[in-house]
């Protein structure tokens, strides 16, 4: 893996851990898809920047349900 790719991966991990939605979104492409394996949201597919925002919103939801 190139140094450039390592830096992007590190920035993504840092943004995710800081729940910095804008920074995390900036590192993805419009066709980004994510299907987390966390029990509370398992089976949901999050697409693009709207999906990233919905994912992070679901983490803040008291019941873990997707907020739209």
PQR file with spaces between the fields and no chain letter, atoms N, CA, C, O and H, PARSE charges and radii, in Angstrom:
ATOM       1  N    UNK     1       0.855   -1.164    0.000 -0.4000 1.5000
ATOM       2  CA   UNK     1       0.000    0.000    0.000 -0.0000 2.0000
ATOM       3  C    UNK     1       0.902    1.229    0.000  0.5500 1.7000
ATOM       4  O    UNK     1       1.899    1.277    0.721 -0.5500 1.4000
ATOM       5  N    UNK     2       0.548    2.218   -0.809 -0.4000 1.5000
ATOM       6  CA   UNK     2       1.367    3.412   -0.904 -0.0000 2.0000
ATOM       7  C    UNK     2       1.217    4.285    0.342  0.5500 1.7000
ATOM       8  O    UNK     2       0.238    4.173    1.080 -0.5500 1.4000
ATOM       9  H    UNK     2      -0.262    2.179   -1.394  0.4000 1.0000
ATOM      10  N    UNK     3       2.186    5.138    0.557 -0.4000 1.5000
ATOM      11  CA   UNK     3       2.141    6.073    1.681 -0.0000 2.0000
ATOM      12  C    UNK     3       0.903    6.964    1.590  0.5500 1.7000
ATOM      13  O    UNK     3       0.281    7.281    2.603 -0.5500 1.4000
ATOM      14  H    UNK     3       2.981    5.229   -0.042  0.4000 1.0000
ATOM      15  N    UNK     4       0.553    7.363    0.370 -0.4000 1.5000
ATOM      16  CA   UNK     4      -0.633    8.202    0.154 -0.0000 2.0000
ATOM      17  C    UNK     4      -1.897    7.479    0.621  0.5500 1.7000
ATOM      18  O    UNK     4      -2.731    8.066    1.312 -0.5500 1.4000
ATOM      19  H    UNK     4       1.058    7.106   -0.454  0.4000 1.0000
ATOM      20  N    UNK     5      -2.038    6.217    0.247 -0.4000 1.5000
ATOM      21  CA   UNK     5      -3.204    5.432    0.665 -0.0000 2.0000
ATOM      22  C    UNK     5      -3.227    5.212    2.174  0.5500 1.7000
ATOM      23  O    UNK     5      -4.296    5.212    2.785 -0.5500 1.4000
ATOM      24  H    UNK     5      -1.361    5.741   -0.314  0.4000 1.0000
ATOM      25  N    UNK     6      -2.071    5.026    2.769 -0.4000 1.5000
ATOM      26  CA   UNK     6      -2.006    4.880    4.221 -0.0000 2.0000
ATOM      27  C    UNK     6      -2.480    6.148    4.919  0.5500 1.7000
ATOM      28  O    UNK     6      -3.187    6.081    5.924 -0.5500 1.4000
ATOM      29  H    UNK     6      -1.202    5.025    2.273  0.4000 1.0000
ATOM      30  N    UNK     7      -2.093    7.298    4.386 -0.4000 1.5000
ATOM      31  CA   UNK     7      -2.522    8.574    4.963 -0.0000 2.0000
ATOM      32  C    UNK     7      -4.035    8.745    4.861  0.5500 1.7000
ATOM      33  O    UNK     7      -4.677    9.206    5.805 -0.5500 1.4000
ATOM      34  H    UNK     7      -1.519    7.353    3.569  0.4000 1.0000
ATOM      35  N    UNK     8      -4.598    8.375    3.723 -0.4000 1.5000
ATOM      36  CA   UNK     8      -6.049    8.469    3.546 -0.0000 2.0000
ATOM      37  C    UNK     8      -6.754    7.542    4.537  0.5500 1.7000
ATOM      38  O    UNK     8      -7.740    7.932    5.163 -0.5500 1.4000
ATOM      39  H    UNK     8      -4.077    8.001    2.956  0.4000 1.0000
ATOM      40  N    UNK     9      -6.251    6.322    4.679 -0.4000 1.5000
ATOM      41  CA   UNK     9      -6.846    5.375    5.623 -0.0000 2.0000
ATOM      42  C    UNK     9      -6.762    5.906    7.051  0.5500 1.7000
ATOM      43  O    UNK     9      -7.729    5.800    7.806 -0.5500 1.4000
ATOM      44  H    UNK     9      -5.450    6.004    4.171  0.4000 1.0000
ATOM      45  N    UNK    10      -5.624    6.474    7.427 -0.4000 1.5000
ATOM      46  CA   UNK    10      -5.458    7.032    8.772 -0.0000 2.0000
ATOM      47  C    UNK    10      -6.421    8.195    8.987  0.5500 1.7000
ATOM      48  O    UNK    10      -7.038    8.296   10.048 -0.5500 1.4000
ATOM      49  H    UNK    10      -4.839    6.561    6.813  0.4000 1.0000
ATOM      50  N    UNK    11      -6.557    9.063    8.009 -0.4000 1.5000
ATOM      51  CA   UNK    11      -7.487   10.188    8.131 -0.0000 2.0000
ATOM      52  C    UNK    11      -8.921    9.686    8.277  0.5500 1.7000
ATOM      53  O    UNK    11      -9.703   10.242    9.047 -0.5500 1.4000
ATOM      54  H    UNK    11      -6.056    8.982    7.147  0.4000 1.0000
ATOM      55  N    UNK    12      -9.260    8.640    7.540 -0.4000 1.5000
ATOM      56  CA   UNK    12     -10.597    8.068    7.638 -0.0000 2.0000
ATOM      57  C    UNK    12     -10.873    7.482    9.012  0.5500 1.7000
ATOM      58  O    UNK    12     -11.947    7.687    9.578 -0.5500 1.4000
ATOM      59  H    UNK    12      -8.625    8.188    6.914  0.4000 1.0000
ATOM      60  N    UNK    13      -9.909    6.758    9.540 -0.4000 1.5000
ATOM      61  CA   UNK    13     -10.060    6.178   10.876 -0.0000 2.0000
ATOM      62  C    UNK    13     -10.176    7.280   11.922  0.5500 1.7000
ATOM      63  O    UNK    13     -11.021    7.208   12.814 -0.5500 1.4000
ATOM      64  H    UNK    13      -9.037    6.592    9.080  0.4000 1.0000
ATOM      65  N    UNK    14      -9.329    8.299   11.812 -0.4000 1.5000
ATOM      66  CA   UNK    14      -9.388    9.414   12.756 -0.0000 2.0000
ATOM      67  C    UNK    14     -10.738   10.127   12.687  0.5500 1.7000
ATOM      68  O    UNK    14     -11.329   10.444   13.720 -0.5500 1.4000
ATOM      69  H    UNK    14      -8.643    8.358   11.087  0.4000 1.0000
ATOM      70  N    UNK    15     -11.223   10.377   11.470 -0.4000 1.5000
ATOM      71  CA   UNK    15     -12.515   11.058   11.299 -0.0000 2.0000
ATOM      72  C    UNK    15     -13.642   10.206   11.860  0.5500 1.7000
ATOM      73  O    UNK    15     -14.530   10.727   12.534 -0.5500 1.4000
ATOM      74  H    UNK    15     -10.743   10.119   10.632  0.4000 1.0000
ATOM      75  N    UNK    16     -13.620    8.909   11.592 -0.4000 1.5000
ATOM      76  CA   UNK    16     -14.648    8.008   12.110 -0.0000 2.0000
ATOM      77  C    UNK    16     -14.641    8.007   13.635  0.5500 1.7000
ATOM      78  O    UNK    16     -15.690    8.150   14.264 -0.5500 1.4000
ATOM      79  H    UNK    16     -12.899    8.486   11.044  0.4000 1.0000
ATOM      80  N    UNK    17     -13.463    7.846   14.226 -0.4000 1.5000
ATOM      81  CA   UNK    17     -13.363    7.785   15.686 -0.0000 2.0000
ATOM      82  C    UNK    17     -13.785    9.098   16.344  0.5500 1.7000
ATOM      83  O    UNK    17     -14.280    9.098   17.471 -0.5500 1.4000
ATOM      84  H    UNK    17     -12.611    7.730   13.715  0.4000 1.0000
ATOM      85  N    UNK    18     -13.592   10.204   15.650 -0.4000 1.5000
ATOM      86  CA   UNK    18     -13.987   11.518   16.180 -0.0000 2.0000
ATOM      87  C    UNK    18     -15.444   11.837   15.831  0.5500 1.7000
ATOM      88  O    UNK    18     -15.952   12.898   16.193 -0.5500 1.4000
ATOM      89  H    UNK    18     -13.190   10.204   14.734  0.4000 1.0000
ATOM      90  N    UNK    19     -16.106   10.928   15.136 -0.4000 1.5000
ATOM      91  CA   UNK    19     -17.454   11.131   14.586 -0.0000 2.0000
ATOM      92  C    UNK    19     -17.537   12.450   13.830  0.5500 1.7000
ATOM      93  O    UNK    19     -18.516   13.188   13.937 -0.5500 1.4000
ATOM      94  H    UNK    19     -15.694   10.066   14.842  0.4000 1.0000
ATOM      95  N    UNK    20     -16.482   12.730   13.060 -0.4000 1.5000
ATOM      96  CA   UNK    20     -16.429   13.921   12.215 -0.0000 2.0000
ATOM      97  C    UNK    20     -17.020   13.545   10.856  0.5500 1.7000
ATOM      98  O    UNK    20     -16.308   13.114    9.949 -0.5500 1.4000
ATOM      99  H    UNK    20     -15.686   12.131   12.973  0.4000 1.0000
ATOM     100  N    UNK    21     -18.318   13.715   10.737 -0.4000 1.5000
ATOM     101  CA   UNK    21     -19.055   13.276    9.547 -0.0000 2.0000
ATOM     102  C    UNK    21     -18.538   13.959    8.297  0.5500 1.7000
ATOM     103  O    UNK    21     -18.356   13.308    7.268 -0.5500 1.4000
ATOM     104  H    UNK    21     -18.897   14.066   11.474  0.4000 1.0000
ATOM     105  N    UNK    22     -18.299   15.257    8.367 -0.4000 1.5000
ATOM     106  CA   UNK    22     -17.834   15.984    7.186 -0.0000 2.0000
ATOM     107  C    UNK    22     -16.467   15.496    6.716  0.5500 1.7000
ATOM     108  O    UNK    22     -16.251   15.314    5.517 -0.5500 1.4000
ATOM     109  H    UNK    22     -18.447   15.786    9.203  0.4000 1.0000
ATOM     110  N    UNK    23     -15.555   15.286    7.643 -0.4000 1.5000
ATOM     111  CA   UNK    23     -14.221   14.799    7.270 -0.0000 2.0000
ATOM     112  C    UNK    23     -14.292   13.387    6.706  0.5500 1.7000
ATOM     113  O    UNK    23     -13.609   13.069    5.733 -0.5500 1.4000
ATOM     114  H    UNK    23     -15.730   15.433    8.616  0.4000 1.0000
ATOM     115  N    UNK    24     -15.115   12.541    7.315 -0.4000 1.5000
ATOM     116  CA   UNK    24     -15.257   11.168    6.827 -0.0000 2.0000
ATOM     117  C    UNK    24     -15.877   11.153    5.433  0.5500 1.7000
ATOM     118  O    UNK    24     -15.407   10.443    4.544 -0.5500 1.4000
ATOM     119  H    UNK    24     -15.669   12.799    8.106  0.4000 1.0000
ATOM     120  N    UNK    25     -16.933   11.940    5.249 -0.4000 1.5000
ATOM     121  CA   UNK    25     -17.602   12.028    3.952 -0.0000 2.0000
ATOM     122  C    UNK    25     -16.659   12.524    2.865  0.5500 1.7000
ATOM     123  O    UNK    25     -16.708   12.049    1.730 -0.5500 1.4000
ATOM     124  H    UNK    25     -17.315   12.517    5.971  0.4000 1.0000
ATOM     125  N    UNK    26     -15.809   13.471    3.208 -0.4000 1.5000
ATOM     126  CA   UNK    26     -14.871   14.038    2.236 -0.0000 2.0000
ATOM     127  C    UNK    26     -13.892   12.990    1.695  0.5500 1.7000
ATOM     128  O    UNK    26     -13.319   13.172    0.621 -0.5500 1.4000
ATOM     129  H    UNK    26     -15.769   13.857    4.130  0.4000 1.0000
ATOM     130  N    UNK    27     -13.706   11.918    2.421 -0.4000 1.5000
ATOM     131  CA   UNK    27     -12.769   10.870    2.007 -0.0000 2.0000
ATOM     132  C    UNK    27     -13.428    9.755    1.197  0.5500 1.7000
ATOM     133  O    UNK    27     -12.760    8.806    0.785 -0.5500 1.4000
ATOM     134  H    UNK    27     -14.172   11.770    3.294  0.4000 1.0000
ATOM     135  N    UNK    28     -14.727    9.867    0.971 -0.4000 1.5000
ATOM     136  CA   UNK    28     -15.445    8.818    0.245 -0.0000 2.0000
ATOM     137  C    UNK    28     -15.875    9.303   -1.135  0.5500 1.7000
ATOM     138  O    UNK    28     -15.764   10.485   -1.460 -0.5500 1.4000
ATOM     139  H    UNK    28     -15.269   10.638    1.306  0.4000 1.0000
ATOM     140  N    UNK    29     -16.360    8.380   -1.922 -0.4000 1.5000
ATOM     141  CA   UNK    29     -16.878    8.694   -3.251 -0.0000 2.0000
ATOM     142  C    UNK    29     -18.404    8.662   -3.211  0.5500 1.7000
ATOM     143  O    UNK    29     -18.983    8.099   -2.283 -0.5500 1.4000
ATOM     144  H    UNK    29     -16.451    7.420   -1.657  0.4000 1.0000
ATOM     145  N    UNK    30     -19.067    9.264   -4.213 -0.4000 1.5000
ATOM     146  CA   UNK    30     -20.532    9.274   -4.219 -0.0000 2.0000
ATOM     147  C    UNK    30     -21.162    7.879   -4.205  0.5500 1.7000
ATOM     148  O    UNK    30     -22.295    7.725   -3.748 -0.5500 1.4000
ATOM     149  H    UNK    30     -18.596    9.722   -4.967  0.4000 1.0000
ATOM     150  N    UNK    31     -20.455    6.870   -4.693 -0.4000 1.5000
ATOM     151  CA   UNK    31     -21.019    5.518   -4.725 -0.0000 2.0000
ATOM     152  C    UNK    31     -20.597    4.669   -3.520  0.5500 1.7000
ATOM     153  O    UNK    31     -20.745    3.447   -3.535 -0.5500 1.4000
ATOM     154  H    UNK    31     -19.535    6.995   -5.065  0.4000 1.0000
ATOM     155  N    UNK    32     -20.079    5.315   -2.490 -0.4000 1.5000
ATOM     156  CA   UNK    32     -19.679    4.645   -1.263 -0.0000 2.0000
ATOM     157  C    UNK    32     -20.864    3.894   -0.664  0.5500 1.7000
ATOM     158  O    UNK    32     -21.958    4.447   -0.548 -0.5500 1.4000
ATOM     159  H    UNK    32     -19.959    6.308   -2.478  0.4000 1.0000
ATOM     160  N    UNK    33     -20.649    2.644   -0.285 -0.4000 1.5000
ATOM     161  CA   UNK    33     -21.683    1.838    0.373 -0.0000 2.0000
ATOM     162  C    UNK    33     -21.087    1.186    1.604  0.5500 1.7000
ATOM     163  O    UNK    33     -19.936    0.748    1.606 -0.5500 1.4000
ATOM     164  H    UNK    33     -19.761    2.195   -0.379  0.4000 1.0000
ATOM     165  N    UNK    34     -21.898    1.130    2.655 -0.4000 1.5000
ATOM     166  CA   UNK    34     -21.417    0.595    3.908 -0.0000 2.0000
ATOM     167  C    UNK    34     -22.525   -0.212    4.557  0.5500 1.7000
ATOM     168  O    UNK    34     -23.646    0.274    4.712 -0.5500 1.4000
ATOM     169  H    UNK    34     -22.833    1.486    2.654  0.4000 1.0000
ATOM     170  N    UNK    35     -22.220   -1.422    4.931 -0.4000 1.5000
ATOM     171  CA   UNK    35     -23.183   -2.292    5.605 -0.0000 2.0000
ATOM     172  C    UNK    35     -22.557   -2.755    6.920  0.5500 1.7000
ATOM     173  O    UNK    35     -21.919   -3.806    6.970 -0.5500 1.4000
ATOM     174  H    UNK    35     -21.309   -1.816    4.805  0.4000 1.0000
ATOM     175  N    UNK    36     -22.741   -1.967    7.989 -0.4000 1.5000
ATOM     176  CA   UNK    36     -22.123   -2.310    9.277 -0.0000 2.0000
ATOM     177  C    UNK    36     -22.668   -3.620    9.833  0.5500 1.7000
ATOM     178  O    UNK    36     -23.786   -4.028    9.517 -0.5500 1.4000
ATOM     179  H    UNK    36     -23.259   -1.113    7.949  0.4000 1.0000
ATOM     180  N    UNK    37     -21.874   -4.262   10.654 -0.4000 1.5000
ATOM     181  CA   UNK    37     -22.310   -5.521   11.258 -0.0000 2.0000
ATOM     182  C    UNK    37     -22.703   -5.344   12.719  0.5500 1.7000
ATOM     183  O    UNK    37     -22.792   -6.322   13.462 -0.5500 1.4000
ATOM     184  H    UNK    37     -20.966   -3.930   10.911  0.4000 1.0000
ATOM     185  N    UNK    38     -22.937   -4.107   13.133 -0.4000 1.5000
ATOM     186  CA   UNK    38     -23.387   -3.855   14.506 -0.0000 2.0000
ATOM     187  C    UNK    38     -24.825   -4.337   14.639  0.5500 1.7000
ATOM     188  O    UNK    38     -25.642   -4.090   13.751 -0.5500 1.4000
ATOM     189  H    UNK    38     -22.865   -3.313   12.530  0.4000 1.0000
ATOM     190  N    UNK    39     -25.141   -5.005   15.709 -0.4000 1.5000
ATOM     191  CA   UNK    39     -26.448   -5.627   15.899 -0.0000 2.0000
ATOM     192  C    UNK    39     -27.588   -4.624   15.755  0.5500 1.7000
ATOM     193  O    UNK    39     -28.603   -4.931   15.130 -0.5500 1.4000
ATOM     194  H    UNK    39     -24.477   -5.205   16.430  0.4000 1.0000
ATOM     195  N    UNK    40     -27.437   -3.436   16.321 -0.4000 1.5000
ATOM     196  CA   UNK    40     -28.536   -2.460   16.322 -0.0000 2.0000
ATOM     197  C    UNK    40     -28.926   -2.007   14.920  0.5500 1.7000
ATOM     198  O    UNK    40     -30.074   -1.624   14.692 -0.5500 1.4000
ATOM     199  H    UNK    40     -26.613   -3.186   16.829  0.4000 1.0000
ATOM     200  N    UNK    41     -27.987   -2.045   13.979 -0.4000 1.5000
ATOM     201  CA   UNK    41     -28.279   -1.571   12.621 -0.0000 2.0000
ATOM     202  C    UNK    41     -27.895   -2.602   11.565  0.5500 1.7000
ATOM     203  O    UNK    41     -27.797   -2.275   10.382 -0.5500 1.4000
ATOM     204  H    UNK    41     -27.055   -2.356   14.164  0.4000 1.0000
ATOM     205  N    UNK    42     -27.682   -3.819   11.983 -0.4000 1.5000
ATOM     206  CA   UNK    42     -27.279   -4.880   11.068 -0.0000 2.0000
ATOM     207  C    UNK    42     -28.305   -5.029    9.944  0.5500 1.7000
ATOM     208  O    UNK    42     -29.513   -4.962   10.169 -0.5500 1.4000
ATOM     209  H    UNK    42     -27.762   -4.084   12.944  0.4000 1.0000
ATOM     210  N    UNK    43     -27.805   -5.227    8.759 -0.4000 1.5000
ATOM     211  CA   UNK    43     -28.674   -5.430    7.614 -0.0000 2.0000
ATOM     212  C    UNK    43     -29.025   -4.152    6.878  0.5500 1.7000
ATOM     213  O    UNK    43     -29.599   -4.203    5.790 -0.5500 1.4000
ATOM     214  H    UNK    43     -26.823   -5.281    8.576  0.4000 1.0000
ATOM     215  N    UNK    44     -28.693   -3.021    7.447 -0.4000 1.5000
ATOM     216  CA   UNK    44     -28.960   -1.756    6.768 -0.0000 2.0000
ATOM     217  C    UNK    44     -27.771   -1.414    5.868  0.5500 1.7000
ATOM     218  O    UNK    44     -26.622   -1.695    6.206 -0.5500 1.4000
ATOM     219  H    UNK    44     -28.226   -2.980    8.330  0.4000 1.0000
ATOM     220  N    UNK    45     -28.059   -0.818    4.745 -0.4000 1.5000
ATOM     221  CA   UNK    45     -27.029   -0.399    3.807 -0.0000 2.0000
ATOM     222  C    UNK    45     -27.058    1.114    3.739  0.5500 1.7000
ATOM     223  O    UNK    45     -28.106    1.712    3.497 -0.5500 1.4000
ATOM     224  H    UNK    45     -28.993   -0.590    4.470  0.4000 1.0000
ATOM     225  N    UNK    46     -25.918    1.726    3.952 -0.4000 1.5000
ATOM     226  CA   UNK    46     -25.791    3.176    3.920 -0.0000 2.0000
ATOM     227  C    UNK    46     -25.030    3.559    2.655  0.5500 1.7000
ATOM     228  O    UNK    46     -23.930    3.067    2.405 -0.5500 1.4000
ATOM     229  H    UNK    46     -25.066    1.240    4.149  0.4000 1.0000
ATOM     230  N    UNK    47     -25.632    4.445    1.861 -0.4000 1.5000
ATOM     231  CA   UNK    47     -25.041    4.812    0.561 -0.0000 2.0000
ATOM     232  C    UNK    47     -24.725    6.297    0.493  0.5500 1.7000
ATOM     233  O    UNK    47     -25.517    7.139    0.917 -0.5500 1.4000
ATOM     234  H    UNK    47     -26.525    4.845    2.064  0.4000 1.0000
ATOM     235  N    UNK    48     -23.546    6.602   -0.050 -0.4000 1.5000
ATOM     236  CA   UNK    48     -23.155    7.983   -0.309 -0.0000 2.0000
ATOM     237  C    UNK    48     -23.088    8.832    0.952  0.5500 1.7000
ATOM     238  O    UNK    48     -23.147    8.318    2.069 -0.5500 1.4000
ATOM     239  H    UNK    48     -22.902    5.919   -0.394  0.4000 1.0000
ATOM     240  N    UNK    49     -22.962   10.142    0.753 -0.4000 1.5000
ATOM     241  CA   UNK    49     -22.823   11.048    1.894 -0.0000 2.0000
ATOM     242  C    UNK    49     -24.082   11.075    2.752  0.5500 1.7000
ATOM     243  O    UNK    49     -23.991   11.206    3.973 -0.5500 1.4000
ATOM     244  H    UNK    49     -22.914   10.559   -0.154  0.4000 1.0000
ATOM     245  N    UNK    50     -25.252   10.954    2.136 -0.4000 1.5000
ATOM     246  CA   UNK    50     -26.489   10.907    2.931 -0.0000 2.0000
ATOM     247  C    UNK    50     -26.511    9.669    3.818  0.5500 1.7000
ATOM     248  O    UNK    50     -26.960    9.726    4.963 -0.5500 1.4000
ATOM     249  H    UNK    50     -25.326   10.847    1.145  0.4000 1.0000
ATOM     250  N    UNK    51     -26.033    8.568    3.297 -0.4000 1.5000
ATOM     251  CA   UNK    51     -25.965    7.340    4.085 -0.0000 2.0000
ATOM     252  C    UNK    51     -24.988    7.455    5.243  0.5500 1.7000
ATOM     253  O    UNK    51     -25.255    6.961    6.338 -0.5500 1.4000
ATOM     254  H    UNK    51     -25.668    8.521    2.367  0.4000 1.0000
ATOM     255  N    UNK    52     -23.857    8.108    5.002 -0.4000 1.5000
ATOM     256  CA   UNK    52     -22.880    8.310    6.080 -0.0000 2.0000
ATOM     257  C    UNK    52     -23.508    9.148    7.185  0.5500 1.7000
ATOM     258  O    UNK    52     -23.360    8.842    8.368 -0.5500 1.4000
ATOM     259  H    UNK    52     -23.640    8.510    4.113  0.4000 1.0000
ATOM     260  N    UNK    53     -24.206   10.200    6.795 -0.4000 1.5000
ATOM     261  CA   UNK    53     -24.868   11.059    7.793 -0.0000 2.0000
ATOM     262  C    UNK    53     -25.937   10.268    8.557  0.5500 1.7000
ATOM     263  O    UNK    53     -26.068   10.416    9.772 -0.5500 1.4000
ATOM     264  H    UNK    53     -24.327   10.448    5.834  0.4000 1.0000
ATOM     265  N    UNK    54     -26.692    9.436    7.853 -0.4000 1.5000
ATOM     266  CA   UNK    54     -27.721    8.619    8.502 -0.0000 2.0000
ATOM     267  C    UNK    54     -27.087    7.615    9.462  0.5500 1.7000
ATOM     268  O    UNK    54     -27.618    7.375   10.547 -0.5500 1.4000
ATOM     269  H    UNK    54     -26.586    9.315    6.866  0.4000 1.0000
ATOM     270  N    UNK    55     -25.958    7.029    9.074 -0.4000 1.5000
ATOM     271  CA   UNK    55     -25.259    6.079    9.943 -0.0000 2.0000
ATOM     272  C    UNK    55     -24.857    6.750   11.253  0.5500 1.7000
ATOM     273  O    UNK    55     -25.149    6.238   12.333 -0.5500 1.4000
ATOM     274  H    UNK    55     -25.527    7.224    8.193  0.4000 1.0000
ATOM     275  N    UNK    56     -24.187    7.896   11.154 -0.4000 1.5000
ATOM     276  CA   UNK    56     -23.746    8.574   12.366 -0.0000 2.0000
ATOM     277  C    UNK    56     -24.934    9.054   13.198  0.5500 1.7000
ATOM     278  O    UNK    56     -24.862    9.063   14.427 -0.5500 1.4000
ATOM     279  H    UNK    56     -23.950    8.312   10.276  0.4000 1.0000
ATOM     280  N    UNK    57     -26.021    9.452   12.547 -0.4000 1.5000
ATOM     281  CA   UNK    57     -27.230    9.844   13.282 -0.0000 2.0000
ATOM     282  C    UNK    57     -27.797    8.645   14.027  0.5500 1.7000
ATOM     283  O    UNK    57     -28.284    8.790   15.148 -0.5500 1.4000
ATOM     284  H    UNK    57     -26.080    9.445   11.549  0.4000 1.0000
ATOM     285  N    UNK    58     -27.743    7.453   13.417 -0.4000 1.5000
ATOM     286  CA   UNK    58     -28.276    6.258   14.083 -0.0000 2.0000
ATOM     287  C    UNK    58     -27.463    5.911   15.324  0.5500 1.7000
ATOM     288  O    UNK    58     -27.990    5.315   16.263 -0.5500 1.4000
ATOM     289  H    UNK    58     -27.348    7.335   12.506  0.4000 1.0000
ATOM     290  N    UNK    59     -26.194    6.276   15.336 -0.4000 1.5000
ATOM     291  CA   UNK    59     -25.369    6.030   16.525 -0.0000 2.0000
ATOM     292  C    UNK    59     -25.827    6.904   17.688  0.5500 1.7000
ATOM     293  O    UNK    59     -25.684    6.527   18.851 -0.5500 1.4000
ATOM     294  H    UNK    59     -25.766    6.760   14.573  0.4000 1.0000
ATOM     295  N    UNK    60     -26.373    8.065   17.367 -0.4000 1.5000
ATOM     296  CA   UNK    60     -26.837    8.979   18.407 -0.0000 2.0000
ATOM     297  C    UNK    60     -28.275    8.708   18.823  0.5500 1.7000
ATOM     298  O    UNK    60     -28.735    9.223   19.842 -0.5500 1.4000
ATOM     299  H    UNK    60     -26.489    8.371   16.422  0.4000 1.0000
ATOM     300  N    UNK    61     -28.987    7.903   18.043 -0.4000 1.5000
ATOM     301  CA   UNK    61     -30.384    7.611   18.349 -0.0000 2.0000
ATOM     302  C    UNK    61     -30.467    6.732   19.597  0.5500 1.7000
ATOM     303  O    UNK    61     -29.687    5.791   19.744 -0.5500 1.4000
ATOM     304  H    UNK    61     -28.613    7.484   17.215  0.4000 1.0000
ATOM     305  N    UNK    62     -31.400    7.028   20.488 -0.4000 1.5000
ATOM     306  CA   UNK    62     -31.472    6.260   21.735 -0.0000 2.0000
ATOM     307  C    UNK    62     -31.753    4.776   21.538  0.5500 1.7000
ATOM     308  O    UNK    62     -31.321    3.956   22.349 -0.5500 1.4000
ATOM     309  H    UNK    62     -32.034    7.792   20.369  0.4000 1.0000
ATOM     310  N    UNK    63     -32.465    4.420   20.483 -0.4000 1.5000
ATOM     311  CA   UNK    63     -32.798    3.009   20.259 -0.0000 2.0000
ATOM     312  C    UNK    63     -31.992    2.386   19.130  0.5500 1.7000
ATOM     313  O    UNK    63     -32.231    1.239   18.752 -0.5500 1.4000
ATOM     314  H    UNK    63     -32.815    5.086   19.824  0.4000 1.0000
ATOM     315  N    UNK    64     -31.027    3.145   18.584 -0.4000 1.5000
ATOM     316  CA   UNK    64     -30.189    2.645   17.514 -0.0000 2.0000
ATOM     317  C    UNK    64     -30.877    2.582   16.164  0.5500 1.7000
ATOM     318  O    UNK    64     -30.302    2.088   15.194 -0.5500 1.4000
ATOM     319  H    UNK    64     -30.832    4.077   18.891  0.4000 1.0000
ATOM     320  N    UNK    65     -32.112    3.080   16.094 -0.4000 1.5000
ATOM     321  CA   UNK    65     -32.853    3.047   14.840 -0.0000 2.0000
ATOM     322  C    UNK    65     -32.381    4.171   13.922  0.5500 1.7000
ATOM     323  O    UNK    65     -31.931    5.227   14.367 -0.5500 1.4000
ATOM     324  H    UNK    65     -32.580    3.481   16.882  0.4000 1.0000
ATOM     325  N    UNK    66     -32.498    3.908   12.653 -0.4000 1.5000
ATOM     326  CA   UNK    66     -32.087    4.871   11.645 -0.0000 2.0000
ATOM     327  C    UNK    66     -32.963    6.117   11.708  0.5500 1.7000
ATOM     328  O    UNK    66     -34.190    6.030   11.747 -0.5500 1.4000
ATOM     329  H    UNK    66     -32.864    3.051   12.292  0.4000 1.0000
ATOM     330  N    UNK    67     -32.320    7.260   11.716 -0.4000 1.5000
ATOM     331  CA   UNK    67     -33.020    8.536   11.717 -0.0000 2.0000
ATOM     332  C    UNK    67     -32.995    9.071   10.295  0.5500 1.7000
ATOM     333  O    UNK    67     -31.922    9.210    9.707 -0.5500 1.4000
ATOM     334  H    UNK    67     -31.323    7.330   11.685  0.4000 1.0000
ATOM     335  N    UNK    68     -34.145    9.371    9.740 -0.4000 1.5000
ATOM     336  CA   UNK    68     -34.192    9.905    8.368 -0.0000 2.0000
ATOM     337  C    UNK    68     -34.851   11.245    8.359  0.5500 1.7000
ATOM     338  O    UNK    68     -34.987   11.858    7.300 -0.5500 1.4000
ATOM     339  H    UNK    68     -35.017    9.259   10.217  0.4000 1.0000
